[in-house]
Amino acid sequence: MDKEKILQKAQKDQNDERYRVIMTKGTLVGLGMMLVTVLFLIVWNLIQGELIYDYMLIVSSQLVAFSVFQYMRMPEKKIYVLLIVVLSLLFIANLIVYIASFGVI
């Protein structure tokens, strides 16, 4: 294939690898920062004697969504199926405990 055909094919695909790499790294940095912030709040609330179920819901829902999205993009990576199952169970358990903490269940 000559250079012109390769260039035309790349422009037609509109698949900017640089953009995807930046978005992926940005997502991972954002996820990491969210986890650090929530972990700090969890430790702080534990020291203060407060409940932490709401923070655990935030973390588990973010991780489930991230794992589902990654698996949809890379179905060959079966580790994401395991993560989705385990994290979904963690989310459901936290949700039940969170609701129960209000005396509803």
Beta strands, then each sheet from edge to edge (+ up, - down):
end
